[in-house]
Amino acid sequence: MDDSNMIRVLLVGDSPRLFFFYQKHLERNGCECEFAQCQRVAWEMLGQRQFDLVLSLHTSRGTGSHDG
């Protein structure tokens, strides 16, 4: 497959395991996936190369017991 036709996906989250099934599905369908563990690293990666899609999942966010 020509690299120019490759769909590049950046996965951003607490752990690569969170994306395991999504990543396998994307890769089976011709996507190239990379992982960033935090937003800072994701922004650095976005500054260095181009991605077609960015998916973010952080399970630790919004789980605190704050009332409003």
CHARMM internal coordinates of N, CA and C (Angstrom, degrees):
IC EDIT
DIST 1 N 1 CA 1.4656
DIST 1 CA 1 C 1.5244
ANGL 1 N 1 CA 1 C 109.00
DIST 1 C 2 N 1.2870
ANGL 1 CA 1 C 2 N 117.16
DIHE 1 N 1 CA 1 C 2 N 135.39
DIST 2 N 2 CA 1.4561
ANGL 1 C 2 N 2 CA 123.88
DIHE 1 CA 1 C 2 N 2 CA 177.86
DIST 2 CA 2 C 1.5304
ANGL 2 N 2 CA 2 C 109.06
DIHE 1 C 2 N 2 CA 2 C -67.08
DIST 2 C 3 N 1.3543
ANGL 2 CA 2 C 3 N 117.21
DIHE 2 N 2 CA 2 C 3 N 130.36
DIST 3 N 3 CA 1.4672
ANGL 2 C 3 N 3 CA 121.14
DIHE 2 CA 2 C 3 N 3 CA -179.66
DIST 3 CA 3 C 1.5134
ANGL 3 N 3 CA 3 C 113.11
DIHE 2 C 3 N 3 CA 3 C -57.20
DIST 3 C 4 N 1.3325
ANGL 3 CA 3 C 4 N 118.16
DIHE 3 N 3 CA 3 C 4 N -29.43
DIST 4 N 4 CA 1.4638
ANGL 3 C 4 N 4 CA 120.33
DIHE 3 CA 3 C 4 N 4 CA -179.53
DIST 4 CA 4 C 1.5229
ANGL 4 N 4 CA 4 C 111.26
DIHE 3 C 4 N 4 CA 4 C -68.95
DIST 4 C 5 N 1.3318
ANGL 4 CA 4 C 5 N 118.01
DIHE 4 N 4 CA 4 C 5 N -20.06
DIST 5 N 5 CA 1.4661
ANGL 4 C 5 N 5 CA 121.88
DIHE 4 CA 4 C 5 N 5 CA 178.41
DIST 5 CA 5 C 1.5214
ANGL 5 N 5 CA 5 C 112.42
DIHE 4 C 5 N 5 CA 5 C -94.71
DIST 5 C 6 N 1.3319
ANGL 5 CA 5 C 6 N 117.07
DIHE 5 N 5 CA 5 C 6 N -5.33
DIST 6 N 6 CA 1.4564
ANGL 5 C 6 N 6 CA 121.94
DIHE 5 CA 5 C 6 N 6 CA -178.45
DIST 6 CA 6 C 1.5264
ANGL 6 N 6 CA 6 C 109.92
DIHE 5 C 6 N 6 CA 6 C -73.16
DIST 6 C 7 N 1.3189
ANGL 6 CA 6 C 7 N 116.48
DIHE 6 N 6 CA 6 C 7 N 132.01
DIST 7 N 7 CA 1.4601
ANGL 6 C 7 N 7 CA 121.30
DIHE 6 CA 6 C 7 N 7 CA 175.10
DIST 7 CA 7 C 1.5183
ANGL 7 N 7 CA 7 C 107.07
DIHE 6 C 7 N 7 CA 7 C -87.95
DIST 7 C 8 N 1.3316
ANGL 7 CA 7 C 8 N 115.50
DIHE 7 N 7 CA 7 C 8 N 121.64
DIST 8 N 8 CA 1.4660
ANGL 7 C 8 N 8 CA 121.38
DIHE 7 CA 7 C 8 N 8 CA -177.99
DIST 8 CA 8 C 1.5217
ANGL 8 N 8 CA 8 C 109.72
DIHE 7 C 8 N 8 CA 8 C -100.55
DIST 8 C 9 N 1.3328
ANGL 8 CA 8 C 9 N 115.52
DIHE 8 N 8 CA 8 C 9 N 127.27
DIST 9 N 9 CA 1.4607
ANGL 8 C 9 N 9 CA 122.26
DIHE 8 CA 8 C 9 N 9 CA -175.90
DIST 9 CA 9 C 1.5270
ANGL 9 N 9 CA 9 C 108.83
DIHE 8 C 9 N 9 CA 9 C -120.64
DIST 9 C 10 N 1.3273
ANGL 9 CA 9 C 10 N 115.85
DIHE 9 N 9 CA 9 C 10 N 130.79
DIST 10 N 10 CA 1.4617
ANGL 9 C 10 N 10 CA 121.50
DIHE 9 CA 9 C 10 N 10 CA 173.99
DIST 10 CA 10 C 1.5217
ANGL 10 N 10 CA 10 C 107.87
DIHE 9 C 10 N 10 CA 10 C -104.83
DIST 10 C 11 N 1.3252
ANGL 10 CA 10 C 11 N 116.27
DIHE 10 N 10 CA 10 C 11 N 121.76
DIST 11 N 11 CA 1.4587
ANGL 10 C 11 N 11 CA 123.16
DIHE 10 CA 10 C 11 N 11 CA 178.40
DIST 11 CA 11 C 1.5207
ANGL 11 N 11 CA 11 C 107.79
DIHE 10 C 11 N 11 CA 11 C -101.98
DIST 11 C 12 N 1.3241
ANGL 11 CA 11 C 12 N 117.43
DIHE 11 N 11 CA 11 C 12 N 123.74
DIST 12 N 12 CA 1.4614
ANGL 11 C 12 N 12 CA 122.18
DIHE 11 CA 11 C 12 N 12 CA -176.97
DIST 12 CA 12 C 1.5183
ANGL 12 N 12 CA 12 C 108.37
DIHE 11 C 12 N 12 CA 12 C -120.37
DIST 12 C 13 N 1.3293
ANGL 12 CA 12 C 13 N 117.21
DIHE 12 N 12 CA 12 C 13 N 122.51
DIST 13 N 13 CA 1.4566
ANGL 12 C 13 N 13 CA 119.22
DIHE 12 CA 12 C 13 N 13 CA -179.38
DIST 13 CA 13 C 1.5095
ANGL 13 N 13 CA 13 C 112.55
DIHE 12 C 13 N 13 CA 13 C -174.40
DIST 13 C 14 N 1.3128
ANGL 13 CA 13 C 14 N 114.62
DIHE 13 N 13 CA 13 C 14 N -178.28
DIST 14 N 14 CA 1.4555
ANGL 13 C 14 N 14 CA 121.34
DIHE 13 CA 13 C 14 N 14 CA -177.06
DIST 14 CA 14 C 1.5306
ANGL 14 N 14 CA 14 C 112.59
DIHE 13 C 14 N 14 CA 14 C -69.69
DIST 14 C 15 N 1.3283
ANGL 14 CA 14 C 15 N 116.59
DIHE 14 N 14 CA 14 C 15 N -29.56
DIST 15 N 15 CA 1.4586
ANGL 14 C 15 N 15 CA 120.74
DIHE 14 CA 14 C 15 N 15 CA -176.09
DIST 15 CA 15 C 1.5251
ANGL 15 N 15 CA 15 C 109.91
DIHE 14 C 15 N 15 CA 15 C -155.04
DIST 15 C 16 N 1.3210
ANGL 15 CA 15 C 16 N 118.05
DIHE 15 N 15 CA 15 C 16 N 141.30
DIST 16 N 16 CA 1.4672
ANGL 15 C 16 N 16 CA 120.02
DIHE 15 CA 15 C 16 N 16 CA 177.00
DIST 16 CA 16 C 1.5298
ANGL 16 N 16 CA 16 C 111.83
DIHE 15 C 16 N 16 CA 16 C -61.36
DIST 16 C 17 N 1.3262
ANGL 16 CA 16 C 17 N 117.46
DIHE 16 N 16 CA 16 C 17 N -25.70
DIST 17 N 17 CA 1.4675
ANGL 16 C 17 N 17 CA 120.68
DIHE 16 CA 16 C 17 N 17 CA 179.90
DIST 17 CA 17 C 1.5255
ANGL 17 N 17 CA 17 C 112.31
DIHE 16 C 17 N 17 CA 17 C -62.13
DIST 17 C 18 N 1.3315
ANGL 17 CA 17 C 18 N 117.54
DIHE 17 N 17 CA 17 C 18 N -28.99
DIST 18 N 18 CA 1.4596
ANGL 17 C 18 N 18 CA 120.60
DIHE 17 CA 17 C 18 N 18 CA 178.72
DIST 18 CA 18 C 1.5275
ANGL 18 N 18 CA 18 C 111.81
DIHE 17 C 18 N 18 CA 18 C -60.83
DIST 18 C 19 N 1.3212
ANGL 18 CA 18 C 19 N 115.59
DIHE 18 N 18 CA 18 C 19 N -27.67
DIST 19 N 19 CA 1.4566
ANGL 18 C 19 N 19 CA 121.57
DIHE 18 CA 18 C 19 N 19 CA -175.68
DIST 19 CA 19 C 1.5205
ANGL 19 N 19 CA 19 C 113.43
DIHE 18 C 19 N 19 CA 19 C -103.47
DIST 19 C 20 N 1.3284
ANGL 19 CA 19 C 20 N 118.23
DIHE 19 N 19 CA 19 C 20 N 5.83
DIST 20 N 20 CA 1.4533
ANGL 19 C 20 N 20 CA 121.56
DIHE 19 CA 19 C 20 N 20 CA -170.67
DIST 20 CA 20 C 1.5302
ANGL 20 N 20 CA 20 C 112.58
DIHE 19 C 20 N 20 CA 20 C -50.43
DIST 20 C 21 N 1.3291
ANGL 20 CA 20 C 21 N 118.27
DIHE 20 N 20 CA 20 C 21 N -54.72
DIST 21 N 21 CA 1.4646
ANGL 20 C 21 N 21 CA 121.15
DIHE 20 CA 20 C 21 N 21 CA -176.95
DIST 21 CA 21 C 1.5207
ANGL 21 N 21 CA 21 C 112.07
DIHE 20 C 21 N 21 CA 21 C -68.53
DIST 21 C 22 N 1.3298
ANGL 21 CA 21 C 22 N 116.76
DIHE 21 N 21 CA 21 C 22 N -38.42
DIST 22 N 22 CA 1.4699
ANGL 21 C 22 N 22 CA 120.55
DIHE 21 CA 21 C 22 N 22 CA 177.80
DIST 22 CA 22 C 1.5216
ANGL 22 N 22 CA 22 C 110.38
DIHE 21 C 22 N 22 CA 22 C -64.72
DIST 22 C 23 N 1.3395
ANGL 22 CA 22 C 23 N 115.80
DIHE 22 N 22 CA 22 C 23 N -44.36
DIST 23 N 23 CA 1.4564
ANGL 22 C 23 N 23 CA 120.15
DIHE 22 CA 22 C 23 N 23 CA -179.22
DIST 23 CA 23 C 1.5264
ANGL 23 N 23 CA 23 C 110.76
DIHE 22 C 23 N 23 CA 23 C -62.38
DIST 23 C 24 N 1.3221
ANGL 23 CA 23 C 24 N 118.13
DIHE 23 N 23 CA 23 C 24 N -45.28
DIST 24 N 24 CA 1.4586
ANGL 23 C 24 N 24 CA 121.32
DIHE 23 CA 23 C 24 N 24 CA 179.42
DIST 24 CA 24 C 1.5242
ANGL 24 N 24 CA 24 C 110.78
DIHE 23 C 24 N 24 CA 24 C -61.36
DIST 24 C 25 N 1.3235
ANGL 24 CA 24 C 25 N 116.99
DIHE 24 N 24 CA 24 C 25 N -41.74
DIST 25 N 25 CA 1.4733
ANGL 24 C 25 N 25 CA 120.89
DIHE 24 CA 24 C 25 N 25 CA 178.28
DIST 25 CA 25 C 1.5280
ANGL 25 N 25 CA 25 C 110.57
DIHE 24 C 25 N 25 CA 25 C -63.41
DIST 25 C 26 N 1.3220
ANGL 25 CA 25 C 26 N 116.74
DIHE 25 N 25 CA 25 C 26 N -46.06
DIST 26 N 26 CA 1.4608
ANGL 25 C 26 N 26 CA 120.95
DIHE 25 CA 25 C 26 N 26 CA -179.94
DIST 26 CA 26 C 1.5289
ANGL 26 N 26 CA 26 C 111.17
DIHE 25 C 26 N 26 CA 26 C -62.61
DIST 26 C 27 N 1.3183
ANGL 26 CA 26 C 27 N 116.46
DIHE 26 N 26 CA 26 C 27 N -44.44
DIST 27 N 27 CA 1.4610
ANGL 26 C 27 N 27 CA 120.24
DIHE 26 CA 26 C 27 N 27 CA -178.77
DIST 27 CA 27 C 1.5292
ANGL 27 N 27 CA 27 C 111.78
DIHE 26 C 27 N 27 CA 27 C -66.90
DIST 27 C 28 N 1.3304
ANGL 27 CA 27 C 28 N 117.86
DIHE 27 N 27 CA 27 C 28 N -36.58
DIST 28 N 28 CA 1.4705
ANGL 27 C 28 N 28 CA 121.00
DIHE 27 CA 27 C 28 N 28 CA 175.92
DIST 28 CA 28 C 1.5180
ANGL 28 N 28 CA 28 C 111.41
DIHE 27 C 28 N 28 CA 28 C -63.36
DIST 28 C 29 N 1.3180
ANGL 28 CA 28 C 29 N 115.86
DIHE 28 N 28 CA 28 C 29 N -25.04
DIST 29 N 29 CA 1.4608
ANGL 28 C 29 N 29 CA 120.77
DIHE 28 CA 28 C 29 N 29 CA -178.79
DIST 29 CA 29 C 1.5249
ANGL 29 N 29 CA 29 C 112.55
DIHE 28 C 29 N 29 CA 29 C -101.37
DIST 29 C 30 N 1.3187
ANGL 29 CA 29 C 30 N 116.78
DIHE 29 N 29 CA 29 C 30 N 20.39
DIST 30 N 30 CA 1.4566
ANGL 29 C 30 N 30 CA 121.56
DIHE 29 CA 29 C 30 N 30 CA 170.81
DIST 30 CA 30 C 1.5120
ANGL 30 N 30 CA 30 C 116.93
DIHE 29 C 30 N 30 CA 30 C 90.07
DIST 30 C 31 N 1.3272
ANGL 30 CA 30 C 31 N 117.61
DIHE 30 N 30 CA 30 C 31 N 13.13
DIST 31 N 31 CA 1.4671
ANGL 30 C 31 N 31 CA 120.19
DIHE 30 CA 30 C 31 N 31 CA 178.86
DIST 31 CA 31 C 1.5259
ANGL 31 N 31 CA 31 C 110.28
DIHE 30 C 31 N 31 CA 31 C -92.96
DIST 31 C 32 N 1.3120
ANGL 31 CA 31 C 32 N 115.14
DIHE 31 N 31 CA 31 C 32 N 153.48
DIST 32 N 32 CA 1.4618
ANGL 31 C 32 N 32 CA 122.04
DIHE 31 CA 31 C 32 N 32 CA 173.23
DIST 32 CA 32 C 1.5232
ANGL 32 N 32 CA 32 C 106.95
DIHE 31 C 32 N 32 CA 32 C -108.12
DIST 32 C 33 N 1.3309
ANGL 32 CA 32 C 33 N 117.25
DIHE 32 N 32 CA 32 C 33 N 122.21
DIST 33 N 33 CA 1.4638
ANGL 32 C 33 N 33 CA 121.54
DIHE 32 CA 32 C 33 N 33 CA -175.92
DIST 33 CA 33 C 1.5242
ANGL 33 N 33 CA 33 C 111.31
DIHE 32 C 33 N 33 CA 33 C -110.98
DIST 33 C 34 N 1.3286
ANGL 33 CA 33 C 34 N 115.08
DIHE 33 N 33 CA 33 C 34 N 141.36
DIST 34 N 34 CA 1.4623
ANGL 33 C 34 N 34 CA 122.35
DIHE 33 CA 33 C 34 N 34 CA 171.93
DIST 34 CA 34 C 1.5200
ANGL 34 N 34 CA 34 C 107.43
DIHE 33 C 34 N 34 CA 34 C -130.26
DIST 34 C 35 N 1.3380
ANGL 34 CA 34 C 35 N 116.14
DIHE 34 N 34 CA 34 C 35 N 157.52
DIST 35 N 35 CA 1.4567
ANGL 34 C 35 N 35 CA 121.29
DIHE 34 CA 34 C 35 N 35 CA -174.98
DIST 35 CA 35 C 1.5199
ANGL 35 N 35 CA 35 C 111.29
DIHE 34 C 35 N 35 CA 35 C -122.80
DIST 35 C 36 N 1.3294
ANGL 35 CA 35 C 36 N 115.87
DIHE 35 N 35 CA 35 C 36 N 140.43
DIST 36 N 36 CA 1.4697
ANGL 35 C 36 N 36 CA 123.21
DIHE 35 CA 35 C 36 N 36 CA 171.84
DIST 36 CA 36 C 1.5284
ANGL 36 N 36 CA 36 C 107.61
DIHE 35 C 36 N 36 CA 36 C -128.52
DIST 36 C 37 N 1.3297
ANGL 36 CA 36 C 37 N 116.56
DIHE 36 N 36 CA 36 C 37 N 133.36
DIST 37 N 37 CA 1.4594
ANGL 36 C 37 N 37 CA 120.10
DIHE 36 CA 36 C 37 N 37 CA -175.32
DIST 37 CA 37 C 1.5314
ANGL 37 N 37 CA 37 C 113.96
DIHE 36 C 37 N 37 CA 37 C -84.94
DIST 37 C 38 N 1.3221
ANGL 37 CA 37 C 38 N 117.11
DIHE 37 N 37 CA 37 C 38 N -15.35
DIST 38 N 38 CA 1.4575
ANGL 37 C 38 N 38 CA 119.01
DIHE 37 CA 37 C 38 N 38 CA 179.45
DIST 38 CA 38 C 1.5346
ANGL 38 N 38 CA 38 C 109.60
DIHE 37 C 38 N 38 CA 38 C -146.87
DIST 38 C 39 N 1.3152
ANGL 38 CA 38 C 39 N 114.67
DIHE 38 N 38 CA 38 C 39 N 164.78
DIST 39 N 39 CA 1.4664
ANGL 38 C 39 N 39 CA 120.63
DIHE 38 CA 38 C 39 N 39 CA -177.20
DIST 39 CA 39 C 1.5301
ANGL 39 N 39 CA 39 C 111.92
DIHE 38 C 39 N 39 CA 39 C -62.86
DIST 39 C 40 N 1.3299
ANGL 39 CA 39 C 40 N 117.67
DIHE 39 N 39 CA 39 C 40 N -37.52
DIST 40 N 40 CA 1.4583
ANGL 39 C 40 N 40 CA 120.88
DIHE 39 CA 39 C 40 N 40 CA 179.54
DIST 40 CA 40 C 1.5280
ANGL 40 N 40 CA 40 C 111.14
DIHE 39 C 40 N 40 CA 40 C -60.39
DIST 40 C 41 N 1.3053
ANGL 40 CA 40 C 41 N 116.51
DIHE 40 N 40 CA 40 C 41 N -46.90
DIST 41 N 41 CA 1.4684
ANGL 40 C 41 N 41 CA 121.03
DIHE 40 CA 40 C 41 N 41 CA 178.59
DIST 41 CA 41 C 1.5278
ANGL 41 N 41 CA 41 C 110.40
DIHE 40 C 41 N 41 CA 41 C -64.98
DIST 41 C 42 N 1.3269
ANGL 41 CA 41 C 42 N 116.45
DIHE 41 N 41 CA 41 C 42 N -39.02
DIST 42 N 42 CA 1.4711
ANGL 41 C 42 N 42 CA 120.12
DIHE 41 CA 41 C 42 N 42 CA 178.09
DIST 42 CA 42 C 1.5261
ANGL 42 N 42 CA 42 C 110.42
DIHE 41 C 42 N 42 CA 42 C -59.87
DIST 42 C 43 N 1.3280
ANGL 42 CA 42 C 43 N 117.58
DIHE 42 N 42 CA 42 C 43 N -45.41
DIST 43 N 43 CA 1.4667
ANGL 42 C 43 N 43 CA 120.66
DIHE 42 CA 42 C 43 N 43 CA 179.45
DIST 43 CA 43 C 1.5261
ANGL 43 N 43 CA 43 C 111.07
DIHE 42 C 43 N 43 CA 43 C -63.15
DIST 43 C 44 N 1.3422
ANGL 43 CA 43 C 44 N 117.05
DIHE 43 N 43 CA 43 C 44 N -38.43
DIST 44 N 44 CA 1.4664
ANGL 43 C 44 N 44 CA 120.14
DIHE 43 CA 43 C 44 N 44 CA 176.82
DIST 44 CA 44 C 1.5300
ANGL 44 N 44 CA 44 C 110.62
DIHE 43 C 44 N 44 CA 44 C -62.05
DIST 44 C 45 N 1.3213
ANGL 44 CA 44 C 45 N 116.24
DIHE 44 N 44 CA 44 C 45 N -44.88
DIST 45 N 45 CA 1.4632
ANGL 44 C 45 N 45 CA 120.55
DIHE 44 CA 44 C 45 N 45 CA 179.72
DIST 45 CA 45 C 1.5256
ANGL 45 N 45 CA 45 C 111.29
DIHE 44 C 45 N 45 CA 45 C -64.45
DIST 45 C 46 N 1.3264
ANGL 45 CA 45 C 46 N 116.50
DIHE 45 N 45 CA 45 C 46 N -39.40
DIST 46 N 46 CA 1.4722
ANGL 45 C 46 N 46 CA 120.48
DIHE 45 CA 45 C 46 N 46 CA 178.40
DIST 46 CA 46 C 1.5214
ANGL 46 N 46 CA 46 C 111.33
DIHE 45 C 46 N 46 CA 46 C -65.82
DIST 46 C 47 N 1.3315
ANGL 46 CA 46 C 47 N 116.68
DIHE 46 N 46 CA 46 C 47 N -28.66
DIST 47 N 47 CA 1.4571
ANGL 46 C 47 N 47 CA 120.58
DIHE 46 CA 46 C 47 N 47 CA 177.14
DIST 47 CA 47 C 1.5232
ANGL 47 N 47 CA 47 C 113.34
DIHE 46 C 47 N 47 CA 47 C -76.09
DIST 47 C 48 N 1.3230
ANGL 47 CA 47 C 48 N 116.58
DIHE 47 N 47 CA 47 C 48 N -21.96
DIST 48 N 48 CA 1.4569
ANGL 47 C 48 N 48 CA 121.59
DIHE 47 CA 47 C 48 N 48 CA -176.76
DIST 48 CA 48 C 1.5295
ANGL 48 N 48 CA 48 C 113.35
DIHE 47 C 48 N 48 CA 48 C -94.03
DIST 48 C 49 N 1.3183
ANGL 48 CA 48 C 49 N 117.20
DIHE 48 N 48 CA 48 C 49 N -31.17
DIST 49 N 49 CA 1.4659
ANGL 48 C 49 N 49 CA 120.43
DIHE 48 CA 48 C 49 N 49 CA -178.34
DIST 49 CA 49 C 1.5174
ANGL 49 N 49 CA 49 C 110.38
DIHE 48 C 49 N 49 CA 49 C -150.84
DIST 49 C 50 N 1.2967
ANGL 49 CA 49 C 50 N 114.75
DIHE 49 N 49 CA 49 C 50 N 167.59
DIST 50 N 50 CA 1.4659
ANGL 49 C 50 N 50 CA 120.85
DIHE 49 CA 49 C 50 N 50 CA -174.58
DIST 50 CA 50 C 1.5247
ANGL 50 N 50 CA 50 C 110.55
DIHE 49 C 50 N 50 CA 50 C -97.89
DIST 50 C 51 N 1.3302
ANGL 50 CA 50 C 51 N 116.00
DIHE 50 N 50 CA 50 C 51 N 138.77
DIST 51 N 51 CA 1.4549
ANGL 50 C 51 N 51 CA 123.00
DIHE 50 CA 50 C 51 N 51 CA 175.40
DIST 51 CA 51 C 1.5218
ANGL 51 N 51 CA 51 C 107.99
DIHE 50 C 51 N 51 CA 51 C -122.74
DIST 51 C 52 N 1.3234
ANGL 51 CA 51 C 52 N 115.47
DIHE 51 N 51 CA 51 C 52 N 147.80
DIST 52 N 52 CA 1.4577
ANGL 51 C 52 N 52 CA 120.80
DIHE 51 CA 51 C 52 N 52 CA 178.41
DIST 52 CA 52 C 1.5233
ANGL 52 N 52 CA 52 C 111.77
DIHE 51 C 52 N 52 CA 52 C -88.05
DIST 52 C 53 N 1.3354
ANGL 52 CA 52 C 53 N 115.84
DIHE 52 N 52 CA 52 C 53 N -26.16
DIST 53 N 53 CA 1.4546
ANGL 52 C 53 N 53 CA 120.74
DIHE 52 CA 52 C 53 N 53 CA -175.48
DIST 53 CA 53 C 1.5212
ANGL 53 N 53 CA 53 C 109.01
DIHE 52 C 53 N 53 CA 53 C -147.88
DIST 53 C 54 N 1.3439
ANGL 53 CA 53 C 54 N 116.64
DIHE 53 N 53 CA 53 C 54 N 138.10
DIST 54 N 54 CA 1.4665
ANGL 53 C 54 N 54 CA 121.73
DIHE 53 CA 53 C 54 N 54 CA 175.49
DIST 54 CA 54 C 1.5201
ANGL 54 N 54 CA 54 C 107.14
DIHE 53 C 54 N 54 CA 54 C -123.13
DIST 54 C 55 N 1.3366
ANGL 54 CA 54 C 55 N 115.94
DIHE 54 N 54 CA 54 C 55 N 123.50
DIST 55 N 55 CA 1.4592
ANGL 54 C 55 N 55 CA 122.10
DIHE 54 CA 54 C 55 N 55 CA 177.05
DIST 55 CA 55 C 1.5217
ANGL 55 N 55 CA 55 C 108.23
DIHE 54 C 55 N 55 CA 55 C -114.60
DIST 55 C 56 N 1.3342
ANGL 55 CA 55 C 56 N 116.33
DIHE 55 N 55 CA 55 C 56 N 132.83
DIST 56 N 56 CA 1.4563
ANGL 55 C 56 N 56 CA 120.51
DIHE 55 CA 55 C 56 N 56 CA -177.25
DIST 56 CA 56 C 1.5229
ANGL 56 N 56 CA 56 C 110.22
DIHE 55 C 56 N 56 CA 56 C -128.11
DIST 56 C 57 N 1.3451
ANGL 56 CA 56 C 57 N 115.73
DIHE 56 N 56 CA 56 C 57 N 134.35
DIST 57 N 57 CA 1.4546
ANGL 56 C 57 N 57 CA 121.60
DIHE 56 CA 56 C 57 N 57 CA 177.99
DIST 57 CA 57 C 1.5200
ANGL 57 N 57 CA 57 C 108.27
DIHE 56 C 57 N 57 CA 57 C -146.43
DIST 57 C 58 N 1.3249
ANGL 57 CA 57 C 58 N 116.60
DIHE 57 N 57 CA 57 C 58 N 116.50
DIST 58 N 58 CA 1.4588
ANGL 57 C 58 N 58 CA 122.23
DIHE 57 CA 57 C 58 N 58 CA 178.89
DIST 58 CA 58 C 1.5136
ANGL 58 N 58 CA 58 C 108.34
DIHE 57 C 58 N 58 CA 58 C -125.35
DIST 58 C 59 N 1.3175
ANGL 58 CA 58 C 59 N 117.23
DIHE 58 N 58 CA 58 C 59 N 105.53
DIST 59 N 59 CA 1.4568
ANGL 58 C 59 N 59 CA 120.52
DIHE 58 CA 58 C 59 N 59 CA -177.17
DIST 59 CA 59 C 1.5274
ANGL 59 N 59 CA 59 C 112.90
DIHE 58 C 59 N 59 CA 59 C -72.55
DIST 59 C 60 N 1.3221
ANGL 59 CA 59 C 60 N 118.11
DIHE 59 N 59 CA 59 C 60 N -22.98
DIST 60 N 60 CA 1.4650
ANGL 59 C 60 N 60 CA 120.21
DIHE 59 CA 59 C 60 N 60 CA -178.07
DIST 60 CA 60 C 1.5238
ANGL 60 N 60 CA 60 C 112.65
DIHE 59 C 60 N 60 CA 60 C -81.96
DIST 60 C 61 N 1.3177
ANGL 60 CA 60 C 61 N 118.64
DIHE 60 N 60 CA 60 C 61 N -13.23
DIST 61 N 61 CA 1.4607
ANGL 60 C 61 N 61 CA 121.75
DIHE 60 CA 60 C 61 N 61 CA -178.30
DIST 61 CA 61 C 1.5400
ANGL 61 N 61 CA 61 C 109.90
DIHE 60 C 61 N 61 CA 61 C -79.89
DIST 61 C 62 N 1.3027
ANGL 61 CA 61 C 62 N 115.64
DIHE 61 N 61 CA 61 C 62 N 137.10
DIST 62 N 62 CA 1.4643
ANGL 61 C 62 N 62 CA 120.44
DIHE 61 CA 61 C 62 N 62 CA 174.20
DIST 62 CA 62 C 1.5126
ANGL 62 N 62 CA 62 C 114.29
DIHE 61 C 62 N 62 CA 62 C 75.34
DIST 62 C 63 N 1.3284
ANGL 62 CA 62 C 63 N 117.67
DIHE 62 N 62 CA 62 C 63 N 15.79
DIST 63 N 63 CA 1.4591
ANGL 62 C 63 N 63 CA 119.29
DIHE 62 CA 62 C 63 N 63 CA -179.61
DIST 63 CA 63 C 1.5185
ANGL 63 N 63 CA 63 C 112.83
DIHE 62 C 63 N 63 CA 63 C -102.46
DIST 63 C 64 N 1.3247
ANGL 63 CA 63 C 64 N 116.41
DIHE 63 N 63 CA 63 C 64 N 5.58
DIST 64 N 64 CA 1.4660
ANGL 63 C 64 N 64 CA 120.43
DIHE 63 CA 63 C 64 N 64 CA 179.55
DIST 64 CA 64 C 1.5272
ANGL 64 N 64 CA 64 C 110.77
DIHE 63 C 64 N 64 CA 64 C -72.08
DIST 64 C 65 N 1.3225
ANGL 64 CA 64 C 65 N 115.41
DIHE 64 N 64 CA 64 C 65 N 169.16
DIST 65 N 65 CA 1.4639
ANGL 64 C 65 N 65 CA 119.99
DIHE 64 CA 64 C 65 N 65 CA -177.36
DIST 65 CA 65 C 1.5304
ANGL 65 N 65 CA 65 C 111.48
DIHE 64 C 65 N 65 CA 65 C -101.98
DIST 65 C 66 N 1.3485
ANGL 65 CA 65 C 66 N 116.68
DIHE 65 N 65 CA 65 C 66 N 36.65
DIST 66 N 66 CA 1.4669
ANGL 65 C 66 N 66 CA 120.38
DIHE 65 CA 65 C 66 N 66 CA 178.93
DIST 66 CA 66 C 1.5239
ANGL 66 N 66 CA 66 C 109.56
DIHE 65 C 66 N 66 CA 66 C -76.11
DIST 66 C 67 N 1.3177
ANGL 66 CA 66 C 67 N 116.54
DIHE 66 N 66 CA 66 C 67 N 139.01
DIST 67 N 67 CA 1.4725
ANGL 66 C 67 N 67 CA 120.90
DIHE 66 CA 66 C 67 N 67 CA 177.50
DIST 67 CA 67 C 1.5135
ANGL 67 N 67 CA 67 C 109.20
DIHE 66 C 67 N 67 CA 67 C -96.64
DIST 67 C 68 N 1.3344
ANGL 67 CA 67 C 68 N 116.34
DIHE 67 N 67 CA 67 C 68 N 92.10
DIST 68 N 68 CA 1.4572
ANGL 67 C 68 N 68 CA 122.03
DIHE 67 CA 67 C 68 N 68 CA 174.95
DIST 68 CA 68 C 1.4171
ANGL 68 N 68 CA 68 C 112.94
DIHE 67 C 68 N 68 CA 68 C 69.04
END
COOR INIT
IC SEED 1 N 1 CA 1 C
IC BUILD
